[in-house]
Amino acid sequence: MDNFEDFFTATFETATLANNVVTLKGLRECSEGPSSAESIMQAIENSRDFLTEHLPWIHDTDIFDIKKRIRSWILNERFGQGGCWLIFKNSGNEVSAGPTTPMAGAIMMDVKLSNRSATLSYWLCKDFAGQGLMTEAVKLLSAYAFTTLKLNRLELLVSVYNDKSAAVAKRCGFTEEGICRDFELINGKFVDHRRFSLLARDVY
């Protein structure tokens, strides 16, 4: 296919991605077990205070909101506009995401086809923080974006108060480009964000 949009929409899917640390499993509307809307809601509930600091939508979310978000991401995938993967911690060198494996978090890709670029966003449950899981998840999804999807640019936008998330971007080779002033309204306050980018030519 000569047209990149045709190539991308034919190629893109939230395929399962894995290394020896994490497994990324594409979000599905009718999933059961740890990938179900109910399990996602429970994971958020268990980490609500931890997540609310940087994710304003967490504060009032409920099971109905989660189901709406799932449907939205599934539609995004169908039209080649993005997708959501749930993050699972592997046990040793064995791929996880089994029926009893707890979800560690989620990572999203919002695609801008006209620019061959995508913005990544993510969150991690409190019990899984500080274990290097998000770094591995970002590396996995970045490799998929560049080698399989043939995207040219990835972006990450991180609150100036979220040093841990900024550290993930740096560990994954992203370059800081500057500050986006008053980028997001978080808990009633406009917060500046740091913009990070990674280009295909930076790594391939």
N, C-alpha and C positions, 0 to 999 in steps of 0.2 A: 504494500500500500504506500503510495507516494504522500498521501495526506497524513500528517502526524495525528490529527484528531481521530481519524479512522483507525490508525494503528493503535492509539492509546485506548480507545473505547473497546476495541476487540481484545486487547491484552490485559487491561486492568481488572483485577479482582482482589478481594481481601483473602488471598491465599494464606495458608498456614506457613509461618516462617519460624525457624528455630535454629539455635546454636546450642552449645553445651550449658548455657546459663539460663536462657529464657525461651519460651514458646509464645509466639504471637498468633492468636486465633481470631479470624475474621468474625465480626458480629453478625448474628443471624436472628431474625425475628422470632422464630419458634424454637430457639435453643432451650435445652434442659440442663439441669445440674448447675455447675459453676458459671455457665455462660448465659443463664436465664436472666430475664429482667428482675426477677425476685432476688436472685443471688447478687446481682449488681447493686440493687437497692440495699441489700443487707451489708455489703462491703462498704458502701458509702455511709450508711448509718453508723457502722463501727468506727469510722474515721471522720465523721462529720466535722467535728471541731478542728481537727488537723487540716482538712481540705479547705474549709471555709476561708482560711486566712488569705488564700490566693485565688480561689474559685468562687466568685459571687453567686453563681447559679446553684451551688450546693446547699446553701442555707435553707431554702424553702422547697427543695425538690422532693417529690414523692414518687410512688410507683408509676403513676399515670404520666408524669413528666419523663421518667426513664423510658417508658414504652414509646412515647412520642419521639424521643431522641433516637431510639433504635430504628424506628421507621424512617426517620429523616436520614440517617446514615446509610440505610439500605437503599433508599432512593438515590442518594448521592452516588453510591457505587454503581447502581444500574445505569446512570447517565454519565458515568466517567468523571464525576466531579469530586470524588474523595471517598474515604472509607474509614472505618474504625476497627481496631484490633484490640482484643483483650490480652493482657499480659499475664503469663503464668510462670512461676519459678520452677525450673527443672530440678529433679532430684538426681544428684550426681551427674552422669552423662546421659540420663534417660530423658527423652522428650515427655513433657507433662501435658496438662490440659485434659486430664482424665476426669471421670465422674465425681471424684472426691477431692480434686485439687482446688484449693482456694484461689480465687482471682487476686492478682497482685495490684492491678491497675489497668489503665487503658492508654492507647496512643492513637491519635487521629491524624489523617492527612487530608487537607483541603486543597484541591487541585485548581490551578489556573491554566487551562490548556493553551490559551492564546500566548502565554509567556513560557510555556513548558516548565512551569515552576509549581511548587506546592509549599504550603505552610504546615508545619508539624506542631501539634500541641499534645499534652499528656498530663496524666495525674497518677499518683501512686498511693496506695493505702498505707496508713501509719505503720502497721506491723512489718511492711516490706521495705521501708525507707532505709537508706544508708547501706544497702547491700550491693550496689552497683547494677541493679536490675534495669533501671531506666537508661543508663548508659548503653547497655547491651541492646535494649529495645530500639533506641534511636539508631544505633549502628546497623542493626538488622534492616530496619525500614529504609534507611538511607541507601544501603546497598541495593535493595529491591527497586527503589525509585530510580537510581541511576543505571543499573545494569539491565533490568528487565523492562522498566517503563520508559527508559531513555529520557527522563527529565533532565533539565540543565541546572536547576537551582532549587535549593531547599531553604526555607526560612524558619526561624524560631523567634518568638517574641516573649520576653521574660520580664516580669515586674522587677523594678530596680531594688525591691526589697527581698527578692527571691534568689539569694546567693546560691542555693543548692541547685536550682534549675539552671542558672547561668553556668555553674561548674559542669553540669552535664553537657551543655552545648560546647564548652571548651574542650572537654575530654573527647568529644566526638569530632573535633577538628573544625568546628564552626568558627567563623571570623566575626568579631563584633563590629558593627557598622555605625552605630550611633544610638541616640535616644529618640524615642517617639514620645513627645510630650502629651500628658493627659490622655494616654492611649485607651485606658479602660477605667470604668467606674467600679471600684471594688469597695463593698461595704460602706457606701455613701461618700467615698473619696476618689477623686480623679488621680490615677497613678501613672507615672511615667513608666515606659517599658524600654528595655534594651533590645535592639534588633541584631540577630545573628544570622549569618548565611553560610551555606556550603555549596560550592559549585562542582559539577561533574569533573571539570578539569583539575580541581584541587586534589582529587583522590584517584582519578583514572587517566 
